[in-house]
Amino acid sequence: MPAREKKDVKGKMFFWGLGRRKTAVARVRLYPGSTGVLVNGKTIEEYVRCTDWEHEATEPLRLTECADKFAVLARASGGGLGSQARALRLGIARALVKYDEKFRVVLRRAGMLTRDDRMVERKKPGLKGARKRPQYSKR
């Protein structure tokens, strides 16, 4: 069984989680003791620039009442900002479960531990998109 916590280069302990949504990937680290959310070196407010996405990304921290217990350091890539915010939410939730297994029930009931597996359907040859066909002319 892998260790629940790791040490970074400076020797600080952290809990990690990986979140994905569409093509977005978020690698999340939770550092106990301090507070704040940094994504790609920017605060969450500067990064997503939308309060709805900001609240959605930090929802697991508020639900488990851990917003003032952890500093969140994340790297997000791929997809759009909305998908990255949802990937952050999953990554933070998974890291919180590694911190304390009691959070699993609360986060599972809120639907934050389930990966949304919907992806964009690929474009097929001979069609204009995934399903749209060229207009048919009888005559």
Phi and psi in radians as a Rosetta constraint file:
Dihedral C 1 N 2 CA 2 C 2 CIRCULARHARMONIC -1.208 0.35
Dihedral N 2 CA 2 C 2 N 3 CIRCULARHARMONIC 2.734 0.35
Dihedral C 2 N 3 CA 3 C 3 CIRCULARHARMONIC -1.149 0.35
Dihedral N 3 CA 3 C 3 N 4 CIRCULARHARMONIC 2.518 0.35
Dihedral C 3 N 4 CA 4 C 4 CIRCULARHARMONIC -1.362 0.35
Dihedral N 4 CA 4 C 4 N 5 CIRCULARHARMONIC -0.449 0.35
Dihedral C 4 N 5 CA 5 C 5 CIRCULARHARMONIC -2.260 0.35
Dihedral N 5 CA 5 C 5 N 6 CIRCULARHARMONIC 2.685 0.35
Dihedral C 5 N 6 CA 6 C 6 CIRCULARHARMONIC -2.233 0.35
Dihedral N 6 CA 6 C 6 N 7 CIRCULARHARMONIC 2.993 0.35
Dihedral C 6 N 7 CA 7 C 7 CIRCULARHARMONIC -2.038 0.35
Dihedral N 7 CA 7 C 7 N 8 CIRCULARHARMONIC 2.430 0.35
Dihedral C 7 N 8 CA 8 C 8 CIRCULARHARMONIC -1.515 0.35
Dihedral N 8 CA 8 C 8 N 9 CIRCULARHARMONIC -2.978 0.35
Dihedral C 8 N 9 CA 9 C 9 CIRCULARHARMONIC -1.061 0.35
Dihedral N 9 CA 9 C 9 N 10 CIRCULARHARMONIC -0.607 0.35
Dihedral C 9 N 10 CA 10 C 10 CIRCULARHARMONIC -1.493 0.35
Dihedral N 10 CA 10 C 10 N 11 CIRCULARHARMONIC 0.007 0.35
Dihedral C 10 N 11 CA 11 C 11 CIRCULARHARMONIC 1.527 0.35
Dihedral N 11 CA 11 C 11 N 12 CIRCULARHARMONIC 0.119 0.35
Dihedral C 11 N 12 CA 12 C 12 CIRCULARHARMONIC -1.408 0.35
Dihedral N 12 CA 12 C 12 N 13 CIRCULARHARMONIC 2.431 0.35
Dihedral C 12 N 13 CA 13 C 13 CIRCULARHARMONIC -1.365 0.35
Dihedral N 13 CA 13 C 13 N 14 CIRCULARHARMONIC 2.502 0.35
Dihedral C 13 N 14 CA 14 C 14 CIRCULARHARMONIC -2.620 0.35
Dihedral N 14 CA 14 C 14 N 15 CIRCULARHARMONIC 2.804 0.35
Dihedral C 14 N 15 CA 15 C 15 CIRCULARHARMONIC -1.984 0.35
Dihedral N 15 CA 15 C 15 N 16 CIRCULARHARMONIC 2.415 0.35
Dihedral C 15 N 16 CA 16 C 16 CIRCULARHARMONIC -2.113 0.35
Dihedral N 16 CA 16 C 16 N 17 CIRCULARHARMONIC 2.754 0.35
Dihedral C 16 N 17 CA 17 C 17 CIRCULARHARMONIC -2.695 0.35
Dihedral N 17 CA 17 C 17 N 18 CIRCULARHARMONIC 2.599 0.35
Dihedral C 17 N 18 CA 18 C 18 CIRCULARHARMONIC -2.033 0.35
Dihedral N 18 CA 18 C 18 N 19 CIRCULARHARMONIC 2.257 0.35
Dihedral C 18 N 19 CA 19 C 19 CIRCULARHARMONIC -2.152 0.35
Dihedral N 19 CA 19 C 19 N 20 CIRCULARHARMONIC 2.491 0.35
Dihedral C 19 N 20 CA 20 C 20 CIRCULARHARMONIC -2.345 0.35
Dihedral N 20 CA 20 C 20 N 21 CIRCULARHARMONIC 2.609 0.35
Dihedral C 20 N 21 CA 21 C 21 CIRCULARHARMONIC -2.736 0.35
Dihedral N 21 CA 21 C 21 N 22 CIRCULARHARMONIC 2.175 0.35
Dihedral C 21 N 22 CA 22 C 22 CIRCULARHARMONIC 0.903 0.35
Dihedral N 22 CA 22 C 22 N 23 CIRCULARHARMONIC -2.055 0.35
Dihedral C 22 N 23 CA 23 C 23 CIRCULARHARMONIC -1.832 0.35
Dihedral N 23 CA 23 C 23 N 24 CIRCULARHARMONIC 0.139 0.35
Dihedral C 23 N 24 CA 24 C 24 CIRCULARHARMONIC -1.504 0.35
Dihedral N 24 CA 24 C 24 N 25 CIRCULARHARMONIC 2.469 0.35
Dihedral C 24 N 25 CA 25 C 25 CIRCULARHARMONIC -2.268 0.35
Dihedral N 25 CA 25 C 25 N 26 CIRCULARHARMONIC 2.345 0.35
Dihedral C 25 N 26 CA 26 C 26 CIRCULARHARMONIC -2.217 0.35
Dihedral N 26 CA 26 C 26 N 27 CIRCULARHARMONIC 2.135 0.35
Dihedral C 26 N 27 CA 27 C 27 CIRCULARHARMONIC -1.789 0.35
Dihedral N 27 CA 27 C 27 N 28 CIRCULARHARMONIC 2.052 0.35
Dihedral C 27 N 28 CA 28 C 28 CIRCULARHARMONIC -2.027 0.35
Dihedral N 28 CA 28 C 28 N 29 CIRCULARHARMONIC 2.415 0.35
Dihedral C 28 N 29 CA 29 C 29 CIRCULARHARMONIC -2.166 0.35
Dihedral N 29 CA 29 C 29 N 30 CIRCULARHARMONIC 2.320 0.35
Dihedral C 29 N 30 CA 30 C 30 CIRCULARHARMONIC -1.886 0.35
Dihedral N 30 CA 30 C 30 N 31 CIRCULARHARMONIC 2.101 0.35
Dihedral C 30 N 31 CA 31 C 31 CIRCULARHARMONIC -1.823 0.35
Dihedral N 31 CA 31 C 31 N 32 CIRCULARHARMONIC 2.016 0.35
Dihedral C 31 N 32 CA 32 C 32 CIRCULARHARMONIC -1.172 0.35
Dihedral N 32 CA 32 C 32 N 33 CIRCULARHARMONIC 2.586 0.35
Dihedral C 32 N 33 CA 33 C 33 CIRCULARHARMONIC 1.914 0.35
Dihedral N 33 CA 33 C 33 N 34 CIRCULARHARMONIC -0.893 0.35
Dihedral C 33 N 34 CA 34 C 34 CIRCULARHARMONIC -1.810 0.35
Dihedral N 34 CA 34 C 34 N 35 CIRCULARHARMONIC 3.136 0.35
Dihedral C 34 N 35 CA 35 C 35 CIRCULARHARMONIC -2.262 0.35
Dihedral N 35 CA 35 C 35 N 36 CIRCULARHARMONIC 2.941 0.35
Dihedral C 35 N 36 CA 36 C 36 CIRCULARHARMONIC 2.011 0.35
Dihedral N 36 CA 36 C 36 N 37 CIRCULARHARMONIC 2.720 0.35
Dihedral C 36 N 37 CA 37 C 37 CIRCULARHARMONIC -2.197 0.35
Dihedral N 37 CA 37 C 37 N 38 CIRCULARHARMONIC 2.073 0.35
Dihedral C 37 N 38 CA 38 C 38 CIRCULARHARMONIC -2.027 0.35
Dihedral N 38 CA 38 C 38 N 39 CIRCULARHARMONIC 2.256 0.35
Dihedral C 38 N 39 CA 39 C 39 CIRCULARHARMONIC -2.161 0.35
Dihedral N 39 CA 39 C 39 N 40 CIRCULARHARMONIC 2.088 0.35
Dihedral C 39 N 40 CA 40 C 40 CIRCULARHARMONIC 0.906 0.35
Dihedral N 40 CA 40 C 40 N 41 CIRCULARHARMONIC 0.690 0.35
Dihedral C 40 N 41 CA 41 C 41 CIRCULARHARMONIC 1.429 0.35
Dihedral N 41 CA 41 C 41 N 42 CIRCULARHARMONIC 0.020 0.35
Dihedral C 41 N 42 CA 42 C 42 CIRCULARHARMONIC -2.063 0.35
Dihedral N 42 CA 42 C 42 N 43 CIRCULARHARMONIC 2.731 0.35
Dihedral C 42 N 43 CA 43 C 43 CIRCULARHARMONIC -1.182 0.35
Dihedral N 43 CA 43 C 43 N 44 CIRCULARHARMONIC 2.782 0.35
Dihedral C 43 N 44 CA 44 C 44 CIRCULARHARMONIC -1.087 0.35
Dihedral N 44 CA 44 C 44 N 45 CIRCULARHARMONIC -0.589 0.35
Dihedral C 44 N 45 CA 45 C 45 CIRCULARHARMONIC -1.129 0.35
Dihedral N 45 CA 45 C 45 N 46 CIRCULARHARMONIC -0.754 0.35
Dihedral C 45 N 46 CA 46 C 46 CIRCULARHARMONIC -1.220 0.35
Dihedral N 46 CA 46 C 46 N 47 CIRCULARHARMONIC -0.586 0.35
Dihedral C 46 N 47 CA 47 C 47 CIRCULARHARMONIC -1.330 0.35
Dihedral N 47 CA 47 C 47 N 48 CIRCULARHARMONIC -0.943 0.35
Dihedral C 47 N 48 CA 48 C 48 CIRCULARHARMONIC -1.512 0.35
Dihedral N 48 CA 48 C 48 N 49 CIRCULARHARMONIC -0.446 0.35
Dihedral C 48 N 49 CA 49 C 49 CIRCULARHARMONIC 0.993 0.35
Dihedral N 49 CA 49 C 49 N 50 CIRCULARHARMONIC 0.429 0.35
Dihedral C 49 N 50 CA 50 C 50 CIRCULARHARMONIC -2.553 0.35
Dihedral N 50 CA 50 C 50 N 51 CIRCULARHARMONIC 2.132 0.35
Dihedral C 50 N 51 CA 51 C 51 CIRCULARHARMONIC -1.138 0.35
Dihedral N 51 CA 51 C 51 N 52 CIRCULARHARMONIC -0.569 0.35
Dihedral C 51 N 52 CA 52 C 52 CIRCULARHARMONIC -1.097 0.35
Dihedral N 52 CA 52 C 52 N 53 CIRCULARHARMONIC -0.809 0.35
Dihedral C 52 N 53 CA 53 C 53 CIRCULARHARMONIC -1.181 0.35
Dihedral N 53 CA 53 C 53 N 54 CIRCULARHARMONIC -0.629 0.35
Dihedral C 53 N 54 CA 54 C 54 CIRCULARHARMONIC -1.093 0.35
Dihedral N 54 CA 54 C 54 N 55 CIRCULARHARMONIC -0.799 0.35
Dihedral C 54 N 55 CA 55 C 55 CIRCULARHARMONIC -1.151 0.35
Dihedral N 55 CA 55 C 55 N 56 CIRCULARHARMONIC -0.650 0.35
Dihedral C 55 N 56 CA 56 C 56 CIRCULARHARMONIC -1.157 0.35
Dihedral N 56 CA 56 C 56 N 57 CIRCULARHARMONIC -0.707 0.35
Dihedral C 56 N 57 CA 57 C 57 CIRCULARHARMONIC -1.182 0.35
Dihedral N 57 CA 57 C 57 N 58 CIRCULARHARMONIC -0.628 0.35
Dihedral C 57 N 58 CA 58 C 58 CIRCULARHARMONIC -1.704 0.35
Dihedral N 58 CA 58 C 58 N 59 CIRCULARHARMONIC 0.150 0.35
Dihedral C 58 N 59 CA 59 C 59 CIRCULARHARMONIC -1.012 0.35
Dihedral N 59 CA 59 C 59 N 60 CIRCULARHARMONIC -0.710 0.35
Dihedral C 59 N 60 CA 60 C 60 CIRCULARHARMONIC -1.064 0.35
Dihedral N 60 CA 60 C 60 N 61 CIRCULARHARMONIC -0.611 0.35
Dihedral C 60 N 61 CA 61 C 61 CIRCULARHARMONIC -1.155 0.35
Dihedral N 61 CA 61 C 61 N 62 CIRCULARHARMONIC -0.723 0.35
Dihedral C 61 N 62 CA 62 C 62 CIRCULARHARMONIC -1.235 0.35
Dihedral N 62 CA 62 C 62 N 63 CIRCULARHARMONIC -0.673 0.35
Dihedral C 62 N 63 CA 63 C 63 CIRCULARHARMONIC -1.132 0.35
Dihedral N 63 CA 63 C 63 N 64 CIRCULARHARMONIC -0.656 0.35
Dihedral C 63 N 64 CA 64 C 64 CIRCULARHARMONIC -1.639 0.35
Dihedral N 64 CA 64 C 64 N 65 CIRCULARHARMONIC 0.071 0.35
Dihedral C 64 N 65 CA 65 C 65 CIRCULARHARMONIC 0.989 0.35
Dihedral N 65 CA 65 C 65 N 66 CIRCULARHARMONIC 0.754 0.35
Dihedral C 65 N 66 CA 66 C 66 CIRCULARHARMONIC -2.034 0.35
Dihedral N 66 CA 66 C 66 N 67 CIRCULARHARMONIC 0.232 0.35
Dihedral C 66 N 67 CA 67 C 67 CIRCULARHARMONIC -1.080 0.35
Dihedral N 67 CA 67 C 67 N 68 CIRCULARHARMONIC -0.556 0.35
Dihedral C 67 N 68 CA 68 C 68 CIRCULARHARMONIC -1.701 0.35
Dihedral N 68 CA 68 C 68 N 69 CIRCULARHARMONIC 0.172 0.35
Dihedral C 68 N 69 CA 69 C 69 CIRCULARHARMONIC -1.865 0.35
Dihedral N 69 CA 69 C 69 N 70 CIRCULARHARMONIC -0.331 0.35
Dihedral C 69 N 70 CA 70 C 70 CIRCULARHARMONIC -2.284 0.35
Dihedral N 70 CA 70 C 70 N 71 CIRCULARHARMONIC 2.556 0.35
Dihedral C 70 N 71 CA 71 C 71 CIRCULARHARMONIC -1.730 0.35
Dihedral N 71 CA 71 C 71 N 72 CIRCULARHARMONIC 2.296 0.35
Dihedral C 71 N 72 CA 72 C 72 CIRCULARHARMONIC -1.836 0.35
Dihedral N 72 CA 72 C 72 N 73 CIRCULARHARMONIC 2.164 0.35
Dihedral C 72 N 73 CA 73 C 73 CIRCULARHARMONIC -2.099 0.35
Dihedral N 73 CA 73 C 73 N 74 CIRCULARHARMONIC 2.082 0.35
Dihedral C 73 N 74 CA 74 C 74 CIRCULARHARMONIC -2.326 0.35
Dihedral N 74 CA 74 C 74 N 75 CIRCULARHARMONIC 2.643 0.35
Dihedral C 74 N 75 CA 75 C 75 CIRCULARHARMONIC -2.087 0.35
Dihedral N 75 CA 75 C 75 N 76 CIRCULARHARMONIC 2.156 0.35
Dihedral C 75 N 76 CA 76 C 76 CIRCULARHARMONIC -2.110 0.35
Dihedral N 76 CA 76 C 76 N 77 CIRCULARHARMONIC 2.471 0.35
Dihedral C 76 N 77 CA 77 C 77 CIRCULARHARMONIC -2.637 0.35
Dihedral N 77 CA 77 C 77 N 78 CIRCULARHARMONIC 2.775 0.35
Dihedral C 77 N 78 CA 78 C 78 CIRCULARHARMONIC 1.361 0.35
Dihedral N 78 CA 78 C 78 N 79 CIRCULARHARMONIC 2.778 0.35
Dihedral C 78 N 79 CA 79 C 79 CIRCULARHARMONIC 1.151 0.35
Dihedral N 79 CA 79 C 79 N 80 CIRCULARHARMONIC -2.796 0.35
Dihedral C 79 N 80 CA 80 C 80 CIRCULARHARMONIC -1.847 0.35
Dihedral N 80 CA 80 C 80 N 81 CIRCULARHARMONIC -3.127 0.35
Dihedral C 80 N 81 CA 81 C 81 CIRCULARHARMONIC -1.162 0.35
Dihedral N 81 CA 81 C 81 N 82 CIRCULARHARMONIC -0.627 0.35
Dihedral C 81 N 82 CA 82 C 82 CIRCULARHARMONIC -1.119 0.35
Dihedral N 82 CA 82 C 82 N 83 CIRCULARHARMONIC -0.768 0.35
Dihedral C 82 N 83 CA 83 C 83 CIRCULARHARMONIC -1.171 0.35
Dihedral N 83 CA 83 C 83 N 84 CIRCULARHARMONIC -0.642 0.35
Dihedral C 83 N 84 CA 84 C 84 CIRCULARHARMONIC -1.153 0.35
Dihedral N 84 CA 84 C 84 N 85 CIRCULARHARMONIC -0.650 0.35
Dihedral C 84 N 85 CA 85 C 85 CIRCULARHARMONIC -1.115 0.35
Dihedral N 85 CA 85 C 85 N 86 CIRCULARHARMONIC -0.717 0.35
Dihedral C 85 N 86 CA 86 C 86 CIRCULARHARMONIC -1.237 0.35
Dihedral N 86 CA 86 C 86 N 87 CIRCULARHARMONIC -0.575 0.35
Dihedral C 86 N 87 CA 87 C 87 CIRCULARHARMONIC -1.177 0.35
Dihedral N 87 CA 87 C 87 N 88 CIRCULARHARMONIC -0.669 0.35
Dihedral C 87 N 88 CA 88 C 88 CIRCULARHARMONIC -1.064 0.35
Dihedral N 88 CA 88 C 88 N 89 CIRCULARHARMONIC -0.739 0.35
Dihedral C 88 N 89 CA 89 C 89 CIRCULARHARMONIC -1.027 0.35
Dihedral N 89 CA 89 C 89 N 90 CIRCULARHARMONIC -0.796 0.35
Dihedral C 89 N 90 CA 90 C 90 CIRCULARHARMONIC -1.154 0.35
Dihedral N 90 CA 90 C 90 N 91 CIRCULARHARMONIC -0.727 0.35
Dihedral C 90 N 91 CA 91 C 91 CIRCULARHARMONIC -1.111 0.35
Dihedral N 91 CA 91 C 91 N 92 CIRCULARHARMONIC -0.749 0.35
Dihedral C 91 N 92 CA 92 C 92 CIRCULARHARMONIC -1.134 0.35
Dihedral N 92 CA 92 C 92 N 93 CIRCULARHARMONIC -0.743 0.35
Dihedral C 92 N 93 CA 93 C 93 CIRCULARHARMONIC -1.081 0.35
Dihedral N 93 CA 93 C 93 N 94 CIRCULARHARMONIC -0.753 0.35
Dihedral C 93 N 94 CA 94 C 94 CIRCULARHARMONIC -1.151 0.35
Dihedral N 94 CA 94 C 94 N 95 CIRCULARHARMONIC -0.664 0.35
Dihedral C 94 N 95 CA 95 C 95 CIRCULARHARMONIC -1.172 0.35
Dihedral N 95 CA 95 C 95 N 96 CIRCULARHARMONIC -0.664 0.35
Dihedral C 95 N 96 CA 96 C 96 CIRCULARHARMONIC -1.117 0.35
Dihedral N 96 CA 96 C 96 N 97 CIRCULARHARMONIC -0.630 0.35
Dihedral C 96 N 97 CA 97 C 97 CIRCULARHARMONIC -1.169 0.35
Dihedral N 97 CA 97 C 97 N 98 CIRCULARHARMONIC -0.604 0.35
Dihedral C 97 N 98 CA 98 C 98 CIRCULARHARMONIC -1.191 0.35
Dihedral N 98 CA 98 C 98 N 99 CIRCULARHARMONIC -0.560 0.35
Dihedral C 98 N 99 CA 99 C 99 CIRCULARHARMONIC -1.212 0.35
Dihedral N 99 CA 99 C 99 N 100 CIRCULARHARMONIC -0.843 0.35
Dihedral C 99 N 100 CA 100 C 100 CIRCULARHARMONIC -2.540 0.35
Dihedral N 100 CA 100 C 100 N 101 CIRCULARHARMONIC 2.056 0.35
Dihedral C 100 N 101 CA 101 C 101 CIRCULARHARMONIC -1.131 0.35
Dihedral N 101 CA 101 C 101 N 102 CIRCULARHARMONIC -0.336 0.35
Dihedral C 101 N 102 CA 102 C 102 CIRCULARHARMONIC -1.153 0.35
Dihedral N 102 CA 102 C 102 N 103 CIRCULARHARMONIC -0.413 0.35
Dihedral C 102 N 103 CA 103 C 103 CIRCULARHARMONIC -1.271 0.35
Dihedral N 103 CA 103 C 103 N 104 CIRCULARHARMONIC -0.271 0.35
Dihedral C 103 N 104 CA 104 C 104 CIRCULARHARMONIC -1.023 0.35
Dihedral N 104 CA 104 C 104 N 105 CIRCULARHARMONIC -0.768 0.35
Dihedral C 104 N 105 CA 105 C 105 CIRCULARHARMONIC -1.126 0.35
Dihedral N 105 CA 105 C 105 N 106 CIRCULARHARMONIC -0.800 0.35
Dihedral C 105 N 106 CA 106 C 106 CIRCULARHARMONIC -1.116 0.35
Dihedral N 106 CA 106 C 106 N 107 CIRCULARHARMONIC -0.809 0.35
Dihedral C 106 N 107 CA 107 C 107 CIRCULARHARMONIC -1.247 0.35
Dihedral N 107 CA 107 C 107 N 108 CIRCULARHARMONIC -0.598 0.35
Dihedral C 107 N 108 CA 108 C 108 CIRCULARHARMONIC -1.154 0.35
Dihedral N 108 CA 108 C 108 N 109 CIRCULARHARMONIC -0.755 0.35
Dihedral C 108 N 109 CA 109 C 109 CIRCULARHARMONIC -1.111 0.35
Dihedral N 109 CA 109 C 109 N 110 CIRCULARHARMONIC -0.558 0.35
Dihedral C 109 N 110 CA 110 C 110 CIRCULARHARMONIC -1.428 0.35
Dihedral N 110 CA 110 C 110 N 111 CIRCULARHARMONIC -0.084 0.35
Dihedral C 110 N 111 CA 111 C 111 CIRCULARHARMONIC 1.354 0.35
Dihedral N 111 CA 111 C 111 N 112 CIRCULARHARMONIC 0.409 0.35
Dihedral C 111 N 112 CA 112 C 112 CIRCULARHARMONIC -1.652 0.35
Dihedral N 112 CA 112 C 112 N 113 CIRCULARHARMONIC -0.094 0.35
Dihedral C 112 N 113 CA 113 C 113 CIRCULARHARMONIC -1.807 0.35
Dihedral N 113 CA 113 C 113 N 114 CIRCULARHARMONIC 0.061 0.35
Dihedral C 113 N 114 CA 114 C 114 CIRCULARHARMONIC -1.726 0.35
Dihedral N 114 CA 114 C 114 N 115 CIRCULARHARMONIC 2.201 0.35
Dihedral C 114 N 115 CA 115 C 115 CIRCULARHARMONIC -1.378 0.35
Dihedral N 115 CA 115 C 115 N 116 CIRCULARHARMONIC 2.280 0.35
Dihedral C 115 N 116 CA 116 C 116 CIRCULARHARMONIC -1.399 0.35
Dihedral N 116 CA 116 C 116 N 117 CIRCULARHARMONIC 1.889 0.35
Dihedral C 116 N 117 CA 117 C 117 CIRCULARHARMONIC -1.578 0.35
Dihedral N 117 CA 117 C 117 N 118 CIRCULARHARMONIC 0.146 0.35
Dihedral C 117 N 118 CA 118 C 118 CIRCULARHARMONIC -1.224 0.35
Dihedral N 118 CA 118 C 118 N 119 CIRCULARHARMONIC 2.293 0.35
Dihedral C 118 N 119 CA 119 C 119 CIRCULARHARMONIC -2.223 0.35
Dihedral N 119 CA 119 C 119 N 120 CIRCULARHARMONIC 2.853 0.35
Dihedral C 119 N 120 CA 120 C 120 CIRCULARHARMONIC -1.252 0.35
Dihedral N 120 CA 120 C 120 N 121 CIRCULARHARMONIC 2.288 0.35
Dihedral C 120 N 121 CA 121 C 121 CIRCULARHARMONIC -1.276 0.35
Dihedral N 121 CA 121 C 121 N 122 CIRCULARHARMONIC 2.442 0.35
Dihedral C 121 N 122 CA 122 C 122 CIRCULARHARMONIC -1.283 0.35
Dihedral N 122 CA 122 C 122 N 123 CIRCULARHARMONIC 2.731 0.35
Dihedral C 122 N 123 CA 123 C 123 CIRCULARHARMONIC -1.351 0.35
Dihedral N 123 CA 123 C 123 N 124 CIRCULARHARMONIC 2.340 0.35
Dihedral C 123 N 124 CA 124 C 124 CIRCULARHARMONIC -1.702 0.35
Dihedral N 124 CA 124 C 124 N 125 CIRCULARHARMONIC 2.620 0.35
Dihedral C 124 N 125 CA 125 C 125 CIRCULARHARMONIC -1.135 0.35
Dihedral N 125 CA 125 C 125 N 126 CIRCULARHARMONIC 2.474 0.35
Dihedral C 125 N 126 CA 126 C 126 CIRCULARHARMONIC 1.494 0.35
Dihedral N 126 CA 126 C 126 N 127 CIRCULARHARMONIC -0.131 0.35
Dihedral C 126 N 127 CA 127 C 127 CIRCULARHARMONIC -1.949 0.35
Dihedral N 127 CA 127 C 127 N 128 CIRCULARHARMONIC 2.850 0.35
Dihedral C 127 N 128 CA 128 C 128 CIRCULARHARMONIC -1.441 0.35
Dihedral N 128 CA 128 C 128 N 129 CIRCULARHARMONIC -0.366 0.35
Dihedral C 128 N 129 CA 129 C 129 CIRCULARHARMONIC -2.677 0.35
Dihedral N 129 CA 129 C 129 N 130 CIRCULARHARMONIC -2.570 0.35
Dihedral C 129 N 130 CA 130 C 130 CIRCULARHARMONIC -1.202 0.35
Dihedral N 130 CA 130 C 130 N 131 CIRCULARHARMONIC -0.666 0.35
Dihedral C 130 N 131 CA 131 C 131 CIRCULARHARMONIC -2.318 0.35
Dihedral N 131 CA 131 C 131 N 132 CIRCULARHARMONIC -0.393 0.35
Dihedral C 131 N 132 CA 132 C 132 CIRCULARHARMONIC -1.165 0.35
Dihedral N 132 CA 132 C 132 N 133 CIRCULARHARMONIC 2.293 0.35
Dihedral C 132 N 133 CA 133 C 133 CIRCULARHARMONIC -1.843 0.35
Dihedral N 133 CA 133 C 133 N 134 CIRCULARHARMONIC 2.757 0.35
Dihedral C 133 N 134 CA 134 C 134 CIRCULARHARMONIC -1.103 0.35
Dihedral N 134 CA 134 C 134 N 135 CIRCULARHARMONIC 2.656 0.35
Dihedral C 134 N 135 CA 135 C 135 CIRCULARHARMONIC -1.113 0.35
Dihedral N 135 CA 135 C 135 N 136 CIRCULARHARMONIC 2.390 0.35
Dihedral C 135 N 136 CA 136 C 136 CIRCULARHARMONIC -1.640 0.35
Dihedral N 136 CA 136 C 136 N 137 CIRCULARHARMONIC 2.270 0.35
Dihedral C 136 N 137 CA 137 C 137 CIRCULARHARMONIC -2.035 0.35
Dihedral N 137 CA 137 C 137 N 138 CIRCULARHARMONIC 2.109 0.35
Dihedral C 137 N 138 CA 138 C 138 CIRCULARHARMONIC -1.228 0.35
Dihedral N 138 CA 138 C 138 N 139 CIRCULARHARMONIC -0.688 0.35
